[in-house]
């Protein structure tokens, strides 16, 4: 932890009283897919769905938004959702090796958007 009165003192207080901390790395901490082309990611996820014989609506066939593709898989069924989620997790882990850090994050960690999980657990 940092010394009292330091620039990250507010962050220290949150971390000391928090049981779990969720961090959205892609954006606030780094650009996760900075060194990874994203079109092939969407294509791989669509392939998993199509391989299961599920017809892809035009909106899903034409999107590069892999979260929309994952959401479509999730409403199609839990088994397909698990397959797509597993592939997406593997792709995110691979992309982490080429992620670019958010500029100046080390200078201003207190600027990260924080949510105290103890205060927000009711909507989880």
C-alpha positions as CSV (number, residue, x, y, z in Angstrom):
1,X,0.0,0.0,0.0
2,X,1.0,3.6,-0.5
3,X,1.9,6.0,2.3
4,X,-0.9,8.0,3.9
5,X,-1.6,11.2,2.0
6,X,-0.1,9.8,-1.2
7,X,-1.8,10.2,-4.5
8,X,-3.3,6.7,-4.4
9,X,-4.6,7.0,-0.8
10,X,-8.3,6.7,-2.0
11,X,-7.4,3.5,-3.8
12,X,-5.8,2.1,-0.7
13,X,-9.0,2.8,1.3
14,X,-11.1,0.9,-1.3
15,X,-8.7,-2.0,-1.5
16,X,-8.5,-2.4,2.3
17,X,-12.3,-2.8,2.7
18,X,-13.0,-4.8,-0.4
19,X,-13.2,-8.6,-0.5
20,X,-13.2,-8.9,-4.3
21,X,-12.0,-6.5,-6.9
22,X,-13.2,-6.6,-10.5
23,X,-11.0,-4.7,-13.0
24,X,-12.0,-4.0,-16.6
25,X,-8.6,-4.3,-18.1
26,X,-9.6,-3.6,-21.7
27,X,-9.9,0.2,-21.7
28,X,-9.0,1.6,-18.2
29,X,-5.8,-0.5,-17.8
30,X,-4.8,-1.4,-21.3
31,X,-5.9,-1.8,-24.9
32,X,-6.3,-5.6,-24.8
33,X,-6.5,-6.2,-28.5
34,X,-4.0,-3.4,-29.6
35,X,-1.7,-5.9,-31.3
36,X,-4.4,-8.4,-32.4
37,X,-6.7,-8.0,-35.4
38,X,-10.3,-8.3,-34.1
39,X,-12.2,-9.4,-37.3
40,X,-10.7,-12.9,-37.0
41,X,-11.9,-13.1,-33.4
42,X,-15.5,-12.5,-34.4
43,X,-15.2,-14.9,-37.3
44,X,-13.9,-17.7,-35.0
45,X,-16.8,-17.2,-32.6
46,X,-19.3,-17.3,-35.5
47,X,-17.7,-20.5,-36.7
48,X,-18.3,-22.2,-33.4
49,X,-21.9,-21.3,-33.5
50,X,-22.4,-22.3,-37.1
51,X,-20.6,-25.6,-36.5
52,X,-23.4,-26.4,-34.0
53,X,-26.0,-26.0,-36.8
54,X,-27.3,-22.7,-35.5
55,X,-28.5,-20.2,-38.1
56,X,-26.8,-16.9,-37.7
57,X,-29.1,-13.8,-38.1
58,X,-27.7,-11.1,-40.4
59,X,-26.9,-8.8,-37.5
60,X,-24.6,-11.5,-36.0
61,X,-23.1,-12.5,-39.4
62,X,-22.1,-8.9,-40.1
63,X,-20.9,-7.7,-36.7
64,X,-17.4,-7.4,-35.5
65,X,-18.6,-7.1,-31.9
66,X,-17.7,-10.4,-30.2
67,X,-19.8,-9.5,-27.1
68,X,-22.9,-9.4,-29.3
69,X,-21.9,-12.8,-30.8
70,X,-21.4,-14.2,-27.3
71,X,-24.7,-12.8,-26.2
72,X,-26.4,-14.5,-29.2
73,X,-24.7,-17.8,-28.2
74,X,-25.9,-17.3,-24.6
75,X,-29.6,-16.9,-25.6
76,X,-29.2,-19.9,-27.9
77,X,-28.3,-22.2,-25.1
78,X,-25.9,-22.7,-22.1
79,X,-23.7,-25.4,-23.8
80,X,-23.1,-23.1,-26.8
81,X,-22.5,-20.1,-24.5
82,X,-19.8,-22.1,-22.6
83,X,-18.1,-23.0,-25.9
84,X,-18.0,-19.4,-27.2
85,X,-17.0,-18.1,-23.7
86,X,-14.2,-20.6,-23.6
87,X,-12.9,-19.6,-27.0
88,X,-13.2,-15.9,-26.2
89,X,-11.3,-16.4,-22.9
90,X,-8.5,-18.2,-24.8
91,X,-8.4,-15.4,-27.4
92,X,-8.3,-12.8,-24.6
93,X,-5.4,-14.6,-22.8
94,X,-3.5,-14.7,-26.1
95,X,-4.2,-11.1,-26.8
96,X,-2.8,-10.1,-23.4
97,X,0.7,-10.8,-24.6
98,X,0.4,-7.9,-27.1
99,X,-1.8,-5.5,-25.1
100,X,-0.8,-1.9,-24.9
101,X,-0.9,-0.2,-21.5
102,X,-3.2,2.9,-21.2
103,X,-1.0,6.0,-21.5
104,X,-0.1,7.6,-18.2
105,X,-1.9,5.0,-16.1
106,X,1.1,4.5,-13.8
107,X,1.1,8.3,-13.1
108,X,-2.6,8.4,-12.2
109,X,-3.9,5.1,-10.8
110,X,-6.5,7.0,-8.7
111,X,-8.3,7.9,-12.0
112,X,-9.4,4.3,-12.5
113,X,-13.2,4.0,-12.2
114,X,-13.7,2.0,-9.1
115,X,-16.8,0.2,-7.7
116,X,-16.8,-1.2,-4.2
117,X,-18.2,-4.7,-4.7
118,X,-19.5,-4.7,-1.2
119,X,-21.8,-1.8,-2.1
120,X,-22.9,-3.1,-5.4
121,X,-23.3,-6.9,-4.7
122,X,-27.1,-6.5,-4.8
123,X,-27.2,-6.2,-8.5
124,X,-24.6,-8.9,-9.3
